[in-house]
């Protein structure tokens, strides 16, 4: 453990996330910045085999067997107990919960342990807040949100204005504790601009998990509807896993029935996405609702035109007619029209791509995300002085 006497800013920061790989994908730069500044950083998450790698970076790992998706009551209680145990034992200065389910468990454990220095990063209200879903589970979770998360000292990080307004309407905390931070940020050097080139056959990339909520069915319908018009000028590439822990998953066996060899291809999960982005010509994500998609901010940085939906979280990444097109949710006809416009217009693709890069530089830099997040941490430190 770190010797805090050495550091003027030494704090013990607990990041609570579903799984270690998700934390590495979205929050690792925050943790590394904390370590560089003398903070002691812990990750409480399900261990999927990344522990050694994380500990080599200086992050202390505590295994919590979180179940992604719907767990049993016993499983959730076990996780709650472990969180409470570790919060009492290590007395963190900051507890940073990531995603809605973890926010509920982590905030309840923090309350029980008497720790109210909690930052709740809700990266999309997702499955329980998508229009049309109002079953028992959704109503229960909304009740839990109002009960567990109501605390004047809790801070909330939201990724888009719609989610921020929804949390504001729930009156969980003071407005001064609500922060809008656009996504997880992107390293503009790692995801540098790549100039597009003219090709005989374009690659249209879907960079997402294979979920119904991501609009996978609408995308496949749109692709098939323009196949005769495209006539070999484009191929659709699906880059993402079938996330079987998500209730909206499209099972692999069903997906394979919808693919068309040489036209709609599935390459699965890709650890390194930069070369995939650099090699594509158009990016499409017809999602129903997002926080703020990491894939789209990375694509903006690389400089590619985007077709996405006019949905919560998605529209924050596209200005209509500037760096892409926005289409209605679940509308495969207008989705196909937008794709067709870009397929046959290289100059527009190039212009939109340059504008995407400008947007990334202005709105999505990882350095801005780090600065804004640590400003919140520092506010808690000032309260203790």
C-alpha positions in Angstrom: 0.0 0.0 0.0 1.1 3.5 -0.7 2.8 5.6 2.1 0.4 8.6 2.1 2.8 10.7 4.1 4.9 11.1 1.0 2.2 12.8 -1.0 0.3 16.0 -0.4 -2.7 14.7 -2.5 -2.6 11.1 -1.5 -6.1 9.6 -1.4 -7.5 6.1 -1.5 -9.7 5.9 -4.6 -12.0 2.9 -5.0 -13.3 2.2 -8.6 -16.2 -0.2 -8.5 -17.0 -1.8 -11.9 -18.8 -4.9 -13.2 -15.7 -6.5 -14.7 -12.0 -5.8 -14.9 -11.9 -5.7 -18.8 -14.7 -3.1 -18.9 -12.8 -0.9 -16.4 -9.6 -1.3 -18.5 -11.5 -0.3 -21.7 -13.3 2.8 -20.2 -11.7 4.0 -16.9 -8.0 3.0 -16.9 -6.7 6.4 -17.8 -8.4 7.9 -14.7 -6.7 5.3 -12.5 -3.3 5.8 -14.0 -3.6 9.6 -13.6 -4.4 9.1 -9.9 -1.4 6.8 -9.4 0.8 9.4 -11.1 -0.5 12.0 -8.7 0.3 9.9 -5.6 -3.2 8.5 -5.1 -3.7 4.9 -4.0 -6.0 3.2 -6.5 -8.2 0.1 -6.0 -10.4 -1.8 -8.4 -13.3 -3.7 -7.1 -14.7 -5.8 -10.0 -15.2 -9.4 -11.2 -11.8 -10.9 -12.0 -11.8 -12.3 -15.6 -8.0 -12.8 -15.7 -6.7 -9.2 -15.9 -5.6 -8.9 -12.3 -1.9 -9.4 -12.9 -1.8 -6.9 -15.7 -3.7 -4.3 -13.5 -1.5 -4.9 -10.5 1.6 -4.4 -12.6 0.2 -0.9 -13.4 0.0 -0.2 -9.6 -3.7 -0.9 -9.2 -4.8 -3.0 -6.2 -7.5 -5.5 -7.2 -10.3 -6.9 -5.0 -12.5 -9.5 -6.5 -16.2 -9.0 -6.3 -18.2 -11.7 -8.2 -20.6 -9.3 -9.9 -23.1 -10.9 -12.3 -23.7 -8.9 -15.4 -27.3 -8.9 -16.2 -29.9 -10.4 -13.9 -28.3 -12.1 -10.9 -30.1 -14.0 -8.1 -30.9 -12.2 -4.8 -28.2 -14.3 -3.1 -25.6 -13.3 -5.6 -26.4 -9.6 -5.2 -26.4 -9.8 -1.4 -23.0 -11.5 -1.5 -21.6 -8.7 -3.6 -23.2 -6.1 -1.3 -21.6 -7.7 1.7 -18.2 -7.8 0.1 -18.4 -4.1 -0.8 -19.5 -3.2 2.7 -16.6 -5.3 4.1 -14.0 -3.6 1.9 -15.4 -0.1 2.5 -15.2 -0.6 6.2 -11.8 -2.2 6.1 -10.0 0.2 3.8 -12.0 3.4 4.4 -11.6 4.9 0.9 -11.6 8.6 0.4 -13.5 8.4 -2.9 -15.8 5.6 -4.1 -16.4 5.9 -7.9 -19.2 3.5 -9.0 -19.5 2.8 -12.7 -22.8 1.9 -14.4 -26.3 1.8 -13.0 -26.4 -1.6 -11.3 -23.0 -1.0 -9.7 -24.1 2.4 -8.7 -27.0 0.9 -6.8 -25.0 -1.7 -5.0 -22.0 0.5 -4.4 -24.1 3.4 -3.1 -26.0 1.2 -0.7 -22.8 -0.4 0.6 -21.3 3.1 1.0 -24.3 4.2 3.0 -24.2 1.2 5.3 -20.4 1.7 5.9 -20.9 5.4 6.6 -19.0 6.7 3.6 -20.7 9.4 1.6 -17.8 10.4 -0.6 -19.5 8.7 -3.6 -19.2 9.5 -7.3 -21.7 7.7 -9.4 -20.9 7.5 -13.1 -24.0 6.4 -14.9 -23.0 5.6 -18.5 -26.4 5.5 -19.9 -29.7 4.6 -18.3 -30.1 1.9 -20.9 -32.3 -1.2 -20.6 -34.6 0.1 -17.8 -35.2 3.5 -19.4 -35.5 2.7 -23.1 -38.9 3.9 -24.4 -41.6 1.3 -24.1 -40.1 -0.7 -21.3 -42.2 -0.4 -18.1 -42.4 -3.9 -16.6 -42.1 -4.9 -13.0 -38.3 -5.0 -13.1 -38.0 -1.5 -14.6 -40.4 0.0 -12.0 -38.5 -1.7 -9.2 -35.2 -0.4 -10.4 -36.6 3.2 -10.6 -37.9 2.8 -7.0 -34.4 1.6 -5.9 -32.8 4.6 -7.6 -35.0 7.0 -5.7 -34.4 5.2 -2.4 -30.7 4.4 -2.5 -29.2 7.2 -4.5 -30.9 10.1 -2.7 -28.0 11.8 -0.8 -26.9 15.4 -0.8 -23.2 14.4 -0.8 -23.4 12.0 -3.7 -22.1 13.2 -7.0 -23.4 12.0 -10.4 -21.6 12.0 -13.7 -23.9 11.8 -16.7 -22.8 11.4 -20.3 -25.6 13.2 -22.1 -28.1 16.0 -21.3 -31.2 13.7 -21.4 -29.8 11.4 -18.7 -28.8 14.4 -16.7 -32.2 15.9 -16.8 -33.8 12.6 -15.8 -31.5 12.4 -12.7 -32.3 16.0 -12.0 -36.0 15.3 -12.1 -35.6 12.5 -9.6 -34.2 15.1 -7.1 -31.5 12.8 -5.9 -29.0 15.5 -5.0 -28.2 19.2 -5.4 -27.7 20.4 -8.9 -24.2 21.4 -7.9 -23.4 17.7 -7.6 -24.6 16.9 -11.2 -21.8 16.8 -13.8 -22.1 16.4 -17.6 -18.9 14.7 -18.9 -19.1 13.6 -22.5 -18.2 9.9 -22.4 -15.0 8.2 -21.3 -12.8 10.2 -23.5 -10.4 9.2 -26.3 -6.7 9.5 -26.6 -6.3 11.8 -29.7 -2.8 10.6 -30.3 -3.5 6.9 -30.2 -6.7 7.4 -32.3 -5.2 9.8 -34.7 -6.8 11.1 -37.9 -6.4 8.7 -40.9 -7.1 10.2 -44.3 -9.7 8.2 -46.3 -8.8 6.8 -49.7 -11.0 5.9 -52.7 -11.8 2.2 -52.9 -13.7 0.0 -55.3 -15.4 -1.6 -52.3 -16.2 0.3 -49.1 -16.4 -1.1 -45.6 -19.3 0.0 -43.5 -18.5 -0.8 -39.9 -20.9 -1.6 -37.0 -18.6 -1.3 -33.9 -20.8 -2.7 -31.2 -22.0 -5.7 -29.2 -24.6 -7.7 -31.1 -27.7 -6.5 -29.2 -31.2 -5.7 -30.3 -31.0 -2.4 -28.5 -28.0 -1.5 -30.7 -30.3 -1.7 -33.8 -28.6 -4.8 -35.3 -31.9 -6.0 -36.9 -32.6 -2.6 -38.5 -29.0 -2.5 -39.8 -29.2 -5.9 -41.4 -32.6 -5.0 -42.9 -31.2 -1.7 -44.3 -28.1 -3.5 -45.7 -30.2 -6.1 -47.5 -32.6 -3.5 -48.9 -29.8 -1.7 -50.8 -27.8 -4.7 -51.9 -28.9 -4.5 -55.5 -28.3 -0.7 -55.6 -24.8 -1.1 -54.1 -23.8 -3.9 -56.5 -20.6 -4.8 -54.8 -19.5 -1.3 -53.9 -19.8 -2.0 -50.1 -19.5 -4.7 -47.5 -21.0 -4.5 -44.0 -18.7 -5.5 -41.1 -20.1 -6.3 -37.7 -17.3 -6.0 -35.0 -18.6 -7.0 -31.6 -19.5 -9.9 -29.4 -22.8 -11.5 -28.7 -23.1 -10.4 -25.1 -25.1 -13.3 -23.6 -25.3 -11.6 -20.2 -27.4 -8.8 -21.7 -31.1 -9.3 -21.9 -31.2 -7.6 -25.3 -28.7 -10.0 -26.9 -29.2 -11.4 -30.4 -28.0 -15.0 -30.0 -25.2 -16.1 -32.2 -27.2 -18.9 -33.9 -29.8 -16.3 -34.9 -27.2 -13.8 -36.0 -25.5 -16.4 -38.3 -28.8 -17.0 -40.1 -29.0 -13.3 -41.0 -25.5 -12.9 -42.3 -24.7 -12.9 -46.0 -21.3 -14.1 -47.1 -19.3 -11.4 -48.8 -21.8 -8.7 -47.9 -22.7 -8.8 -44.2 -19.8 -10.3 -42.3 -19.3 -10.8 -38.5 -15.7 -10.6 -37.2 -16.6 -10.8 -33.5 -15.0 -8.9 -30.6 -11.8 -7.1 -31.6 -9.3 -6.1 -28.9 -7.6 -3.5 -31.1 -10.1 -1.3 -32.7 -8.0 1.5 -34.2 -6.9 -0.5 -37.3 -10.6 -1.6 -37.8 -11.7 2.1 -37.7 -8.8 3.2 -40.0 -9.7 0.6 -42.6 -13.4 1.4 -42.7 -15.2 4.1 -44.7 -18.5 4.7 -42.9 -19.5 3.9 -39.3 -23.1 3.0 -38.5 -24.7 2.6 -35.0 -28.6 2.6 -35.1 -28.9 2.2 -31.3 -32.1 2.9 -29.4 -30.4 4.6 -26.4 -26.8 5.2 -25.2 -24.9 7.0 -22.5 -22.3 8.3 -25.0 -20.9 5.5 -27.2 -17.1 5.0 -26.8 -17.0 3.6 -30.3 -18.4 6.7 -31.8 -16.0 9.1 -30.1 -13.1 6.9 -31.2 -14.5 6.9 -34.7 -14.7 10.7 -34.6 -11.1 10.9 -33.6 -10.0 8.7 -36.5 -12.1 10.8 -38.9 -14.9 8.8 -40.3 -18.5 9.8 -41.2 -21.2 8.4 -39.0 -24.8 7.3 -39.4 -26.6 6.9 -36.1 -30.0 7.4 -34.6 -31.5 10.6 -33.2 -31.5 8.9 -29.8 -30.3 9.8 -26.4 -26.5 9.6 -26.3 -26.1 9.0 -30.0 -27.0 12.5 -31.2 -24.2 13.9 -29.0 -21.7 12.4 -31.5 -23.3 13.6 -34.8 -24.3 17.0 -36.1 -26.8 16.4 -39.0 -25.1 17.2 -42.3 -21.8 18.1 -40.6 -20.1 14.8 -39.7 -22.9 12.4 -40.5 -26.6 11.7 -40.5 -29.2 11.1 -37.8 -32.1 8.8 -38.5 -35.2 7.9 -36.4 -34.9 4.9 -34.1 -36.1 1.5 -35.6 -36.4 3.0 -39.1 -34.5 0.7 -41.5 -35.8 2.6 -44.6 -34.3 6.0 -43.6 -31.2 4.2 -42.3 -30.7 2.7 -45.8 -31.2 6.1 -47.4 -28.6 7.7 -45.3 -26.1 5.0 -46.0 -26.7 5.1 -49.7 -26.0 8.9 -49.8 -22.5 8.3 -48.3 -21.7 5.2 -50.3 -21.9 7.1 -53.6 -20.2 10.4 -52.4 -16.5 10.2 -51.6 -16.2 14.0 -51.2 -18.9 14.1 -48.6 -17.4 11.1 -46.7 -14.1 12.9 -46.6 -15.6 16.2 -45.5 -17.7 14.5 -42.8 -14.6 12.6 -41.6 -12.6 15.8 -41.2 -15.5 17.3 -39.2 -15.7 14.3 -37.0 -12.0 14.8 -36.1 -12.7 18.5 -35.3 -15.6 17.4 -33.0 -13.3 14.8 -31.2 -10.7 17.5 -30.6 -13.2 19.9 -29.2 -15.4 17.6 -27.1 -14.0 14.2 -26.5 -10.3 14.4 -25.4 -9.4 12.0 -22.6 -7.4 14.8 -21.0 -10.6 16.8 -20.6 -12.4 13.9 -19.0 -9.5 13.3 -16.5 -9.4 17.0 -15.6 -13.2 17.2 -15.0 -13.4 13.9 -13.0 -10.5 14.9 -10.7 -12.1 18.2 -10.1 -15.0 16.3 -8.6 -12.6 14.2 -6.4 -10.9 17.4 -5.3 -14.2 18.9 -4.1 -14.6 16.0 -1.7 -11.0 16.6 -0.4 -11.8 20.3 0.2 -14.9 19.3 2.2 -12.6 17.5 4.7 -10.3 20.4 5.3 
